[in-house]
């Protein structure tokens, strides 16, 4: 009995789906025809004896067409089909109120099934109405019962076996889908560490989707961690100069007239320096945000890349002279690159200043320009403190510092290398780093050549 109901329900639902698709199409055609033929609902005047287009809409299946205005007045009725039945206007009201299509099944007084399909109609003069298309679908239920009886009589063993196979296959298919659903729900709750365990067996589409979901989840988890760390670092970097200024100003307030004028000027100079540092951090943060949106205008010109490099070296020479660090570089060949002079000079200044800052007094920084087939390489090598292997992959992250104590001493916002990498990326280039703790570092800027003279 249960199996019979399931099969009959399946067959009937399939038939109803097909009938509903056809009914929506028919009602839509009727609405389009009415709107094309008549400007206003007040001018509707169908003559079914001569209007063959409207006759074709009625079709061979017993059906009835009504056009109901917004005030629930029947503007058109195709005939007396189902005259013994009361026309249900509830679906029409819903269509008029929500301006959406709908399809419902009702029983007439003879217990025959009728499908009511409504679709909104907007006339060219602005009047609104609803097209109601009624069709007899009793044959769908009759055929469903007949086919069910035949299937049960002829193919009960086949049906049972098929049902078992379907249930087994559905179970195997639904399990990974359920896992995927659970993963998506976990992700919406912020659990980016959730991971789907793919089942063994064939490498099908579901397993590929599961793996792709895990890759996405891991990436979102990394982004979430980076965002949390970034917020924490920004808070810390901003808090430090603010705290320093508060301590200095509070000391001045508490001391009042007891502080000498020279000490006051020293305190004010300290406050000014901390204000400059705070302003520098904010400016760099805004610049990083602009770079991430790639909303940076480049003034590209084709010129020797060595020109920006030499100008950056000349600006860094005084800083290197203070620590007795030698800058070793040859006369650079004229290798032409299409680049923004100011942006690339900033890149080289960032890299050179880092090399000088993290090299002990008396050390050396070597600058080389190398030419390959399609690229030019700018190498900046120092014999400074170097970078531990476990830190190399993170040095271009915002606010990442290998030695936080030393970084505080040499200054900077912790955003320089991140800005450097993004500026190089805007020029379709890349940057590489080779370093070993205690032995120094080599930063390599790789840019595409334009042509060489």
N, C-alpha and C positions, 0 to 999 in steps of 0.2 A: 504493500500500500504506500509506504513512504517512498520507495523507489519509483513507483508509478507517478506519484505526485511531483517528485523531483524532475523526472523526464518530461512530464506534461508541462510543468512550469517553465522548464528550459525552452521547450519548443514554442510555447505560447509567447514567452518573452522575446524570443528571436523574431517571431512573426509580428509582435507589437512594435518592436524597434523598427522593422522595415516599414510597417504601415505608418508609423509616426514620421519617419523621414519623408515618405511620399506625401503625407498630409501637410507637413510644413512646406514642402516644395509647392504643392498645389495651392495652399492658402497664400503663399507669397506671390505666386503667379496671378492669383485673383486680385490681390491688393495692388499689384503693379498695373494690371489691366484697368482696374477701376480708376486709378489715379491718372493714367494716361488718357483715358477716354472721357472722363468727366472732371470739370474744374471744381465742382462743389457737390457735397452730399445732397443738396437741395435739388440738384438736377438729375439725379439718378432715375433712369427710365429704361430698364432692361426689358426687351421683348424676347422671351426665350424661343418664340417660333421663328424669329429671324436672326437673333444673335447667336451665331454658330460658335463663336469663341467661348461664350459663357456655357453653351451646351457642352462643349468639349471638356470644360472643367468638371462638370458633373460626372462624366465618364460612364463606364458600363456598370461599375459597382454602385448600388443604391447609396445616394448621398444627397445632401441638402446644403445650400449656401445661404447664410444670412449676413447682412451688414447692419451692425447695431451702432447707433450714434452714441456720443458721450453722455447724453441724457437718457440712455437705454431705450431709445426709440428704434424700432425695426425699420430701417430705410429700404431694405430689399430682402425678399424671401423667395427662394427659387421654386418653391412648390409645396405640395401637401405631403411630402414624404415624411413618414413617422408622425402623421397627424393625430394618431391615438396617444402619442407620448407628449409629455410636458417638456418643453425645451429648457435645459438647465442654463441659466444665464450667470451663474456664479463665476465660471471661468472667464466669461466676457467681462464681468466687472473687474476681475483681477487684471485682465489685459488692459482695460481702459485706465485703471488706477496706476499701475506700475509701468505701463507702456512696454511690456515684455510679452513674448510669445509663451504659449502654454498648451499642453495637450493632456486631456483627462479621459478616462474610460467610465461610462455610466451604463446602467441597466435600464431598458425601457420597461413599459408595463407588461410586455410579453417575455421579460427576462432575456431579451436579446442584448448583446453588447454593442454599444455605440461609442465611437471615438470622437470627442469634441476637441477640435484644434482651433485655437484663436491666435490671431496675429494683429498687431497694431496697424492702423491705416491713417496716414497723415495726408489730407488732401492739399491741393495746391493753394487753396484759399485759406489754409490754416485750420480747417475743421478736422477734428479727430474722431476716429471711429475704430471699430474692431471687426475684422472678418472672422466669421464663425463657420468653419467647415465641418459638417457632421457626416460620418460615413459608417456603414454597417461593417463591423469586424467580427460578427458571430462566426463566420467561416473559419477564422483563425483558431478559435477555441474548439470548433468541431474537428478541424483537421488535426489539432494537437491531441485531442482524445483518441482519434482514429489511429494516428501514427504511434501513439504510446501503446495502444492495445496490440498493434502488429509487432512492435519491437519487443514487447514483453512475451508474446507468444512465440516469436521466431528466434529471438536472440537474447534470451535471458542469460545463458552462460557467457555470451560475448559481452553483454552489458556489464555483468558482474566483473569479468576480467578487465574490461576497459576501465570501469570505475576504479578498480584497485590500482591499475597502472596510472590513471589520472591522479588519484590521490597521492600515490607514491611520488610521481613526478612533481606534482604541485607542492608536496611537502619539501622536496629537495630544492625547488625553486624559491619557495616562500621563506625558507630558513635564512638564506643570505639576504633576501630582501628585508626580512625582519631585522636582521643584524644591521643592515644599512639604515633602516628607519631609526633604530635605537641610536646609531652613531650620529645621525643628523640631529636628533633630539638632544643628545648630549652636547653636540657642538653649539646648538642654539642656546644652551644653558652656560656656555663658556668653558665646557670641558674639552679643550683642544687636545688633551693627551689620550682621548679615547681611540682605541685601535680595533679594527675588525679583524677577526681571525679567519682567513679564507679556508674553505674546506679543501681537502685533497681531491685529486682527480683531474679531470680534463681542464685545460686552461681556457675556460669559456669566458663569455663577455662579463658574467657576474663576478668572476674572480678578478678580471681586469678592472672592473668598476671598484671592487673592494680595495685593490691595491692603490688605485688612483685616489680613493677616499683617504686611505692611510697617509699617502704622500701629502695630500692637501691638509689633513689634520696636523701632521708634523710641521708643515710650513706655517700654518696658522698659529700653532703652539710657539714656534720660534719667534714669529712676529709679535705675539702677545708678550712673550718674555722680553723681547727687545724693547717693546713699547713701555713695559713696566720699568725696565732698567733705565730707559731713556728719561722717563718722568722723574725717577729717583735721582739720576745724575744731574738733570737740569735743576731740580730742587736744591741739591747739595751745592752745585756750582753757583747758583744765585744766592743761596743762603750765606755762603762764606764771606763775600764782600759786604753784604748787608750787616752781618753780625760784627764784622770788623769796624764798620762805620758806627754802629750803635755803641760798641764798647768805647771807641775813641770819643765820640760826642758825649757819652754819659760821664766819662772821666772829666771832660772839660766842665760839664754842668756841676758835678759834685765838687770840683776843686774851686770853682768860681774865681775869686780875685787872687787866689794863692799861687796860680800858675804864672810863670814868667812868660813874657811876650815871645821869646824865642821858642819856647816849648809849644806855645799855642800855634805858632806858624808851622812847627814840625807836625803837630797833630792835624792841622788843616791840610798840609801836603799829603799826609797819609790818607785822609778822607778823599782828597782829590784823586789819588792813585787808585783807591778802591772803587771810586765812582767810574773812573776810566775803564777799569777791569770789568765792572758790571755792564757798562755800555758796550764794551767789546764782545762780551758773551751774548748779549741780546742781539747785537748786529750780526754776529755769526749765526745765531739760531735762525734769524729771519732770512739770511742768505742761504742757509741749508734748506729751509722750507721752499725757497724760490727755486733752488737747483733741483729738488725732488720733483717739483711740478714741471721741470724743464721749461720754465717760463723765463729763460735768460736769453736776452738778445746778444748774438755774437756778431762782432764787426770783423768778418773774415777777410783776410787779405793773404795773397801768396807772397811770401818773403822768406829769407833764410831764418831757420829756427834758431840758429846760433846768435842772432841779434837779441832776442828776448833772453836767451841764456846768459850772454855776456853782461847785459844790463843788470840782471839779477845778481850775478857774481859781484859786480862793482858795488851794489848796494849792501851785500853781505860782508865785504872785505873789512869794514871797520869793526864789525862784531867779531870776526875771526881774529883780527889784530889784537883785540883786548885779551884774548886767551892764547895768543901766540900760536894760532893754528894756521898752517900753511894751506892755501888753496892752490891746487895743482891742476892746470888746464892748458891745453895747447891752443893754437890758433884754429878756430873751427872752420871747416869747409862750408861752402855755400850750398847747403841742402835745403831746397825750397819745400815749404809746407804751407798748406792753407790753414791759418789759425788766427785767433783773436789775440793781438799782441799783449794787451793788459792782462787778459785771463791767463795766458801761458806764462807770462812773467810772474804772476802771483803763484802759479804752480811751482816754478823753480825757486822762488823766494821761500816758500813753505818748506820745500825739501832741503834746501841749503841751510836754512836757519836751524832746522831740526838736526842736521848733521853736525853743525857747529855746537849747538846746545848740548848734545849728548856725546860729545867727544872731549876727552880730558885736555887740559892745557898742554900745549906743545905737540898736539896731534896733527893729523893731516886729513884733508878732504880732497879727493881726486874727482875731477869732472871730465867725462869723455863723451864724444859724439861719434856714433858708429852708423855706417850706412849698410843696409841690406837691400834686397831686390826691390821690395815694395814699401819698406818702412825705414824710419830713422829711429835710432835708439839713443837716448840720453841716459848715461849712467852716472850716478852720484854715489861715490864710495867713501866711507869713513872708517877709521880704526878706533871707533868709540866703544861704548859699553855693549852694543849689540842688543839683540832681542831674543829671549828664550824661544825655543821651537814651539812650545805650547801657546805662545802669545801671538805668533806671526799672523795667523789667519784672522785675528780680531783687531789688528792695529788700525784698520780703516773704519771701524765702527765709531759712532759718535761718542765722545767723552771717554773712550777707552784709553786707559793709561797702564803701561807695563809696570812702572815704579811710581806709585802715586806720590810718595814723599819727594822723590827727585823732581817729578813733574811740577809740584808746587814751587820748588826752588827756581826752576828755569822759567816758569810762567807759561802763559798760553791758556787757551780755552778748552783744549782737548777736541777741537773740531777741525783743526787744520788739515789732517790727512784725509778726513772724510770729504771736505770741500775739494781737496786736491784730486781725489779719485773721481768725483763727479764732474769736475771741470775737464779732466782728460777724457772722460766718457762722452762729453758734449762734442769733443773734437774727433769722435770715432776712434779714440785710442784706448790704451789700457796701461796699467801700472803693475809692475811686479816687484817683489822684495825678496832678497836672499840675505839671511842674517844668522849669526851664531853668537850666543851670549859670550861677552868678553872679547870678541874678535872684531866686531864692527858689523856694518850693514851696507848693502848695495841696493839702492832703489833704481829701477829701470823704467823710464817713461818711453812708451812705444807709440809713435804717431805715423799715420800713412803719409808717404811722400807725394808731393804734387808732380814735380819733375826736377831734374838736377842740372845745374849749370856748371 
